[in-house]
Amino acid sequence: MTLLDKDGVRLAVDGAVATVTLARPDKRNAQTFAMWRALAEAGSLLPGDVRVAVLRGEGPSFSAGLDRQALTPEGFEGEPSFVDLARGSDAELDAAIAGYQEAFTWWRRNDLVSIAAVQGHAVGAGFQLALACDLRVCADDARFAMRETSLGLVPDLTGTHPLVSLVGYARALEICATGRFVHAEEAERIGLANLVVPAAELEDATADLTAALIAAPRDAVVETKALLRGAAERTYDEQRAAERAAQARRLRDLAGLGE
């Protein structure tokens, strides 16, 4: 069932699995402001029984990043240019960027697990979109790069937090400041990729991981994801308490005594 197909974004749902496809293969799925609005809309359209959201890119590349037309003085037709944004007030500029970030935030919701299936280029906004997901399955031709600094910008589409969490501060700084490519083999070695497979096997590997995630009881996965996501911000004793509370909820639910 296709729920959305516009502005280079397609959302299809099959039972507990939602598939979001970046569908501008002729542009290597370069992203536009309209695509970001469509991605945010896709998150709002997910049926309540969806458990896994798969993000993929049509064609040879996952996403080559922001469409460079956005950086021209005229920008996209009908959209504010970067110059227009820069001329706005602090509040207006902050609100505009916050709106763009909405395309990248919903993938980490506790009620689902998101998987980025990455092939070819994942550059800039494409890299950050892959980082927005919980898990990354990569083809052996995948190449990640954070190119914002080379343009005089910073990564502002929610990518810095997960990148540091995955690879550590020093390596994250080196990757962002140099803008170099991180190839699939290195991505797996440093924890950026959960799995690397031959390009021809990317779809099957993603489907296998999806099936494994759905096999476990939903509420147990939701509680576990919430525990793990909050672990870094809690002290050891706070995490112990959170584990006890989560397990109490699970035991009561299994005994038929939950709310």
C-alpha positions as a printed NumPy array, in Angstrom:
array([[  0.   ,   0.   ,   0.   ],
       [  1.516,   3.286,  -1.136],
       [  0.681,   6.12 ,   1.276],
       [  2.868,   8.859,  -0.2  ],
       [  4.559,   9.485,  -3.527],
       [  5.658,  13.07 ,  -4.077],
       [  8.676,  15.361,  -4.245],
       [ 11.094,  12.466,  -4.633],
       [  9.814,  10.49 ,  -1.63 ],
       [  7.738,   7.315,  -1.742],
       [  6.22 ,   5.612,   1.321],
       [  4.843,   2.087,   1.049],
       [  3.549,  -0.073,   3.903],
       [  3.316,  -3.844,   3.985],
       [  1.97 ,  -4.998,   7.325],
       [  4.471,  -4.159,  10.057],
       [  7.085,  -2.846,   7.602],
       [  7.195,   0.642,   6.089],
       [  9.589,   1.367,   3.238],
       [ 10.581,   4.947,   2.494],
       [ 12.326,   5.36 ,  -0.847],
       [ 14.297,   8.371,  -2.006],
       [ 13.177,   8.51 ,  -5.621],
       [ 15.347,  10.99 ,  -7.534],
       [ 17.779,   8.492,  -9.07 ],
       [ 18.649,  10.852, -11.934],
       [ 20.018,  13.267,  -9.304],
       [ 21.581,  10.522,  -7.149],
       [ 18.736,  11.275,  -4.722],
       [ 20.077,  14.735,  -3.984],
       [ 17.796,  16.296,  -1.397],
       [ 15.614,  19.377,  -1.667],
       [ 13.56 ,  21.318,   0.85 ],
       [ 10.442,  19.728,  -0.657],
       [ 11.926,  16.267,  -0.11 ],
       [ 12.52 ,  17.127,   3.541],
       [  8.886,  18.143,   3.951],
       [  7.806,  14.899,   2.286],
       [ 10.091,  12.848,   4.545],
       [  8.61 ,  14.534,   7.605],
       [  5.128,  13.817,   6.252],
       [  6.038,  10.17 ,   5.722],
       [  6.795,   9.864,   9.42 ],
       [  3.401,  11.326,  10.329],
       [  1.581,   8.918,   7.997],
       [  2.916,   5.67 ,   9.46 ],
       [  0.126,   3.371,  10.659],
       [  0.305,   2.468,  14.33 ],
       [  1.132,  -1.186,  13.648],
       [  4.37 ,  -0.418,  11.765],
       [  7.336,  -1.875,  13.641],
       [ 10.216,  -1.408,  11.186],
       [ 10.874,   1.51 ,   8.836],
       [ 13.342,   0.844,   6.015],
       [ 14.94 ,   3.803,   4.252],
       [ 16.427,   3.172,   0.828],
       [ 17.598,   5.11 ,  -2.201],
       [ 16.533,   4.322,  -5.742],
       [ 19.352,   3.866,  -8.231],
       [ 23.109,   3.516,  -7.692],
       [ 23.384,   5.967,  -4.774],
       [ 21.61 ,   6.271,  -1.438],
       [ 21.822,  10.066,  -1.497],
       [ 24.465,  12.456,  -2.78 ],
       [ 23.399,  15.046,  -0.194],
       [ 21.81 ,  18.448,  -0.586],
       [ 20.936,  19.397,  -4.143],
       [ 23.561,  22.035,  -4.961],
       [ 20.903,  24.274,  -6.492],
       [ 20.026,  25.176,  -2.911],
       [ 23.399,  26.894,  -2.618],
       [ 22.9  ,  29.139,  -5.642],
       [ 21.725,  32.739,  -5.145],
       [ 18.317,  31.927,  -6.628],
       [ 17.896,  28.588,  -4.825],
       [ 14.851,  26.448,  -5.602],
       [ 11.871,  28.05 ,  -7.304],
       [  9.279,  29.047,  -4.742],
       [ 11.638,  28.395,  -1.829],
       [ 13.785,  30.771,   0.237],
       [ 17.425,  30.762,  -0.856],
       [ 20.252,  30.419,   1.64 ],
       [ 20.811,  34.146,   1.243],
       [ 17.157,  34.767,   2.122],
       [ 17.486,  32.553,   5.185],
       [ 20.651,  34.321,   6.292],
       [ 18.899,  37.686,   6.098],
       [ 16.151,  36.565,   8.451],
       [ 16.085,  37.15 ,  12.179],
       [ 17.721,  34.689,  14.565],
       [ 14.309,  33.277,  15.434],
       [ 13.305,  32.912,  11.789],
       [ 16.554,  31.201,  10.851],
       [ 16.342,  28.868,  13.841],
       [ 12.751,  27.967,  12.961],
       [ 13.651,  27.267,   9.329],
       [ 16.477,  24.883,  10.255],
       [ 14.289,  23.21 ,  12.89 ],
       [ 11.702,  22.609,  10.178],
       [ 14.278,  20.969,   7.922],
       [ 15.415,  18.756,  10.813],
       [ 11.912,  17.27 ,  11.109],
       [ 12.737,  15.009,   8.16 ],
       [ 15.541,  13.467,  10.213],
       [ 14.105,  13.178,  13.723],
       [ 11.269,  10.671,  13.61 ],
       [ 13.42 ,   7.692,  12.603],
       [ 14.552,   7.173,  16.217],
       [ 11.054,   6.964,  17.699],
       [ 10.906,   4.294,  20.382],
       [  7.878,   2.59 ,  18.846],
       [  9.764,   1.432,  15.746],
       [ 13.223,   0.393,  14.578],
       [ 14.586,   2.131,  11.486],
       [ 17.086,   0.687,   9.018],
       [ 19.   ,   2.592,   6.358],
       [ 19.909,   0.389,   3.391],
       [ 22.874,   2.242,   1.929],
       [ 24.528,   1.801,  -1.444],
       [ 26.858,   4.093,  -3.342],
       [ 27.138,   7.66 ,  -2.108],
       [ 25.82 ,   8.814,   1.277],
       [ 27.18 ,  12.343,   1.379],
       [ 26.335,  15.311,   3.597],
       [ 22.584,  15.303,   4.114],
       [ 22.614,  11.738,   2.778],
       [ 25.118,  10.718,   5.45 ],
       [ 23.019,  12.445,   8.096],
       [ 19.861,  10.724,   6.881],
       [ 21.587,   7.348,   7.234],
       [ 22.734,   8.402,  10.714],
       [ 19.149,   9.328,  11.602],
       [ 18.239,   5.642,  11.435],
       [ 18.857,   3.165,  14.238],
       [ 20.72 ,   0.663,  12.053],
       [ 22.659,   0.74 ,   8.796],
       [ 23.018,  -2.145,   6.34 ],
       [ 25.524,  -1.224,   3.649],
       [ 26.487,  -2.487,   0.247],
       [ 30.22 ,  -2.971,  -0.215],
       [ 30.273,   0.043,  -2.546],
       [ 28.831,   2.417,   0.088],
       [ 30.804,   5.605,   0.733],
       [ 30.018,   8.084,   3.496],
       [ 31.268,  11.661,   3.658],
       [ 30.365,  14.761,   5.646],
       [ 31.128,  17.573,   3.217],
       [ 29.453,  20.505,   4.988],
       [ 32.682,  22.002,   6.321],
       [ 34.133,  22.219,   2.804],
       [ 31.192,  24.5  ,   1.982],
       [ 31.795,  26.641,   5.055],
       [ 28.825,  25.048,   6.849],
       [ 28.298,  22.585,   9.693],
       [ 26.282,  19.343,   9.775],
       [ 22.941,  20.607,  11.123],
       [ 20.499,  17.846,  10.177],
       [ 20.809,  15.886,  13.448],
       [ 23.88 ,  13.907,  12.333],
       [ 26.475,  15.037,  14.867],
       [ 24.996,  13.334,  17.925],
       [ 24.658,   9.825,  16.439],
       [ 28.028,  10.116,  14.695],
       [ 29.845,  10.858,  17.956],
       [ 27.867,   8.114,  19.706],
       [ 28.865,   5.574,  17.055],
       [ 32.52 ,   6.363,  16.38 ],
       [ 33.658,   8.648,  19.22 ],
       [ 34.531,  12.343,  19.314],
       [ 38.025,  12.219,  17.798],
       [ 37.082,  10.138,  14.782],
       [ 33.859,  12.093,  14.272],
       [ 35.819,  15.352,  14.249],
       [ 38.333,  13.962,  11.762],
       [ 35.572,  12.669,   9.454],
       [ 33.656,  15.953,   9.534],
       [ 36.604,  18.358,   9.379],
       [ 38.346,  16.592,   6.486],
       [ 35.221,  15.623,   4.541],
       [ 36.938,  12.42 ,   3.473],
       [ 35.136,   9.299,   2.308],
       [ 34.557,   6.483,   4.764],
       [ 34.275,   3.344,   2.668],
       [ 32.054,   0.409,   3.616],
       [ 34.83 ,  -1.748,   5.074],
       [ 35.983,   1.028,   7.405],
       [ 32.385,   1.944,   8.233],
       [ 31.792,  -1.575,   9.519],
       [ 35.09 ,  -1.649,  11.416],
       [ 34.457,   1.598,  13.312],
       [ 30.82 ,   0.843,  14.122],
       [ 29.161,   3.099,  11.576],
       [ 27.703,   0.157,   9.642],
       [ 26.017,  -2.784,  11.337],
       [ 26.53 ,  -5.016,   8.334],
       [ 28.264,  -4.85 ,   4.951],
       [ 27.22 ,  -7.165,   2.126],
       [ 27.809,  -7.387,  -1.631],
       [ 25.678,  -4.832,  -3.442],
       [ 23.554,  -7.54 ,  -5.041],
       [ 22.618,  -8.837,  -1.589],
       [ 21.64 ,  -5.516,   0.013],
       [ 17.892,  -5.971,  -0.387],
       [ 17.919,  -9.533,   0.941],
       [ 20.159,  -8.654,   3.878],
       [ 17.859,  -5.776,   4.824],
       [ 14.839,  -8.061,   4.583],
       [ 16.535, -10.664,   6.804],
       [ 17.323,  -8.064,   9.46 ],
       [ 13.769,  -6.73 ,   9.27 ],
       [ 12.345, -10.226,   9.773],
       [ 14.603, -10.807,  12.788],
       [ 13.467,  -7.532,  14.386],
       [  9.803,  -8.359,  13.878],
       [ 10.221, -11.851,  15.337],
       [ 10.605, -10.5  ,  18.891],
       [  7.523,  -9.274,  20.805],
       [  6.903,  -5.619,  19.98 ],
       [  6.607,  -4.268,  23.521],
       [  9.872,  -5.915,  24.565],
       [ 11.686,  -4.293,  21.644],
       [ 10.134,  -0.891,  22.386],
       [ 11.157,  -1.046,  26.06 ],
       [ 14.657,  -2.245,  25.175],
       [ 15.173,   0.508,  22.615],
       [ 14.086,   3.131,  25.151],
       [ 16.52 ,   1.712,  27.711],
       [ 19.441,   1.729,  25.292],
       [ 18.706,   5.19 ,  23.898],
       [ 18.696,   6.72 ,  27.36 ],
       [ 21.652,   4.796,  28.746],
       [ 24.32 ,   7.349,  27.814],
       [ 22.516,  10.152,  29.671],
       [ 21.878,   8.14 ,  32.843],
       [ 24.236,   7.228,  35.633],
       [ 24.876,   3.547,  36.295],
       [ 22.409,   3.534,  39.195],
       [ 19.824,   5.469,  37.174],
       [ 20.12 ,   2.897,  34.392],
       [ 19.677,   0.064,  36.906],
       [ 16.49 ,   1.74 ,  38.117],
       [ 15.264,   2.226,  34.556],
       [ 15.866,  -1.461,  33.851],
       [ 13.888,  -2.463,  36.948],
       [ 10.965,  -0.238,  36.005],
       [ 10.908,  -1.517,  32.415],
       [ 11.063,  -5.132,  33.538],
       [  8.257,  -4.572,  36.031],
       [  6.073,  -3.281,  33.204],
       [  6.929,  -6.281,  31.064],
       [  6.249,  -8.804,  33.839],
       [  2.885,  -7.241,  34.615],
       [  1.941,  -7.18 ,  30.936],
       [  2.906, -10.833,  30.504],
       [  0.874, -11.719,  33.573],
       [ -2.126,  -9.847,  32.191],
       [ -1.917,  -7.205,  34.906],
       [ -0.687,  -4.265,  32.815],
       [ -2.636,  -1.07 ,  32.426]])
